[in-house]
Amino acid sequence: MSPEPAAGSSAPPPTCWACRGVVAPGDDFCRHCGRRQMRGDTWYYQAGWILFLALTVLGPFALPLVWRSTRLSRSDKWILGLAIAAYSVFVLALGAWVFALMWRHFMEIYRLRSELGYQ
């Protein structure tokens, strides 16, 4: 019972994102595997929100949102995924640099305290 494209239509029929089975345009669930088909309609699958969440809260944990979004093309997914990964590496390196700077300052304070005779 697969829906067939209308006569004269050159567009391929819509397929399930999970099993790639043919689904009717109005179906909310795949008739083959039962997966929900409206995945990209929620707000957190939009590119702007993905970027906002990645830069503020989630960091690299936003990458599954990129790859599951149906609103982004394959090239957009690669670009956004690489941008989020690069930003995550930058933030990690910045955090390591800040930690090393703080460690040096604390060691200097400890050295000065011992020179002045504080325990």
Residue, then its C-alpha position, 0 to 999 in steps of 0.5 A: m500500500s505505498p502511495e504513488p506519486a501523482a501522474g506527471s509529477s517528477a518529484p520523488p515521494p516523501t520517505c521516512w527519515a529512519c527506514r527510508g520507506v515511502v510515506a504519505p505526505g500527511d502521515d505523522f508516523c511511518r507505516h513501515c517502522g512506526r517512527r514519527q515523521m515531524r522531527g524538524d518541526t520543533w523549535y530546537y531543530q531550527a539553525g538559529w536555535i541550534l547555534f544559540l544552544a551550542l554557544t550558550v549551554l550545550g556546546p558539542f552536545a548540540l551536534p545531535l540536534v544538527w544532524r537530526s534537523t530536517r530543516l538543514s541541508r547536508s552541506d548546512k549540517w556539515i558547516l554548522g557541525l564544524a563550526i560548533a566543533a571548532y567553537s567547542v575546541f576553542v572554549l576548551a583551550l581557553g578554559a585550559w589556558v585560564f586554569a594554567l594562569m590561575w595555577r601559576h598565580f596560586m603557586e606564586i601566592y603560596r611561594l610568597r606566603s612561605e617566604l613571609g613565614y605564613q603557614 
